[in-house]
């Protein structure tokens, strides 16, 4: 039988990620101790309180029926309480919050719920791959918004063609950013909301890294801006903030009409997040409100240790203010893919080439701080030794 696949499949995902995975397997098969700084999966477990809440919930027979697709009211109320505590934003748990199986779940389906085939959506370049992939799934045309170092990786909204702004259904941005580790201030978000209202655009903001910030910086929610809930929604995830990546739990907040659109679509696709995981999520949010249980200090130490060691090795990197990633400009004479491949084959360290996130990512690599400080120092030492062989 001839295997059949849709044309959409050929447009999904970045071939570079598959390529890097192949490189890693080849190197590991040679017996090399590979230090993987590629995928941004936390290497630490959730807190004891979160685990205990999950253990207790697993033993509750009531959690073994179908959950509700929008998430339990208890979890959504916990989200509302946390948003009020963390950002000073009041949310209606009934209409302005939707529980999701990870933010990627929501991001993958949002365009399907908001757009028709042939519509336009504005997404960042570089950007997290699901941003563009979700548009392919929905048959939506993408306008790639360049994010460049000379503008601190913030979009120049005035450069978006007027006809694109007029036709686009939404604009998607992500601060603190994956992969760029860039941040945005209140003035930018205010400008973005004004722009969205002017052009009748929905703003989709991915805030998955709000709890990973350094040097006293505190990321804000776009919903803090007056009138933002009229034109904006915001994704948040418990994956990185609470080391719950494998649990697959996140939420969408903001504009009730947009939240309801995704809720309607999701009710036809799945039955939502398992109740035991929602119970663990409630514990995570409550613990954070009581004790400010932040992972920031862990990643700030890792950032400092690694960047200092890399500087000693001769590779100067600007320290990021947030996220678990370092977006590093590569030495001249290399492409992103070339240097990533050589670092793996010659030093045994996995990083992701910047062009995996879009054409504007060429000239950079993304390094994930997902190993302990000892392993990060070893990675920097290996890279430094390899760089010396090139001199």
Secondary structure, 3 states (H helix, E strand, C coil): CCCCCCHHHHHCCCHHHHHHHHHHHHHHHCCCCCEECCCCCCCCCCCHHHHHHHHHHHCCHHHHCCCCCCCCHHHHHHHHHHHHHHHCCCCCCCCCEEEECCHHHHHHHHHHHHCCCCCEEEEEECCCHHHHHHHHHHCCEEEEEECCHHHCCCCCHHHCCHHHHHHEEEEEECCCCCCCCCCCCHHHHHHHHHHHHHCCCEEEEECCCCCCECCCCCCCCHHHCCCHHHCEEEEEEHHHHCCCHHHCCEEEEECHHHHHHHHHHHHCCCCCCCHHHHHHHHHHHHHHHHHCCCCHHHHHHHHHHHHHHHHHCCCCCCCCCECCEEEEECCCCCCHHHHHHHHHHHHCEECEEHHHHCHHHCCEEEEECCCCHHHHHHHHHHHHHHHHCCC
